[in-house]
Amino acid sequence: MSIKKCPGFCETLLKHFRTPGIFLLYGIYYEIHGQGEPLVLIMGWTFNSAHWFVQLPALSKKYRVVVFDNRGTGRSDKPDGPYTMEMMAGDTAGLLDAIGVDAAHIYGISMGGMIAQELVLRYPHKVISLVLGSTTCGGPNSIPSVPHVDPEAAERTPEENIRANLERIWSQEFIDNNPDLVEQHIAATLEYPTPTCGRLGQQKAVWAHDTYDRLPQINAPTLVIAGSADELVPVENSKILASRIPDADLVIMEDAPHHFFTQSLEEANKIILGFLSRHEGK
């Protein structure tokens, strides 16, 4: 295996844990599930690889799925900032090199979709196809979310704050009808909490993100997918992305929220797997 240091991360020993397919490499925690063409999943702001638990089973039946924790979250290193999208795209490219993957399908959600944009723009040879979920090009041409002020956040426990913000990613009906899934999501968040340095580092990277002028340079087959009821990243941002990326497919899931990939799981899997299958072997 060719091992290289991921840009911006402190060099540590390659550690193999007892669970098959789970590794810690140069500060980036990652897991590999399934067999087939490689598919890399990039999670959003402050969330970690465990938050793919709902969609991972279906994707890993057909693909060799790589999930990992971005810098600042989960079990990856949490260096002091500032972070940038270029830096986190470099982390992803370095991870692919380290595990011997020349090119992969890339699927990013929210901030993960921003990282994915930077990855395909800076390392186009590493991207077979691109799925951009609930994300934005950023900058002055994007549509900002409605400001969210929570004056009681400082008085709550971490778990109470997670519960108070569930409606920002799912509908209340979904939350009420899926208590087991909600508890698993909360457990994944609490087990490996994101510290202040990681939260602020990633937030600054999001604020500085702007790919609008460079989007026409993307030549990888691209699917832009979002929910019409997304409160965190307004759906108009997906329309902008699709209009700027040559020949991009655009799918708007009616009444789906920011985390459409869990609330509308079956529909999302059908759309994403269908897109990926059309671009295998390229």
Buried (B, 14 or more C-beta within 10 A) or exposed (E): EEEEBBBBBEEEEEEEEEEEBBBBBBBBBBBBBBEBBBBBBBBBBBBBBBBBBBBBBBBBBBBBBBBBBBBBBBBBBBBEBEBBBBBBBBBBBBBBBBBEBEBBBBBBBBBBBBBBBBBBBBBBEBBBBBBBBBBBBBEEBBBEBEEEEEEEEEEEEEEEBBBEEBEBBBBEEBBEEBEEBBEBBBEBBEEBBBEEBBBBBBBBBBEBBBBBEBBEEBEBBBBBBBBBBBBBBBBEBBBBBBEBBEEBBBBBBEEBBBBBBBBBBEBBBEBBBEBBEEBEEE
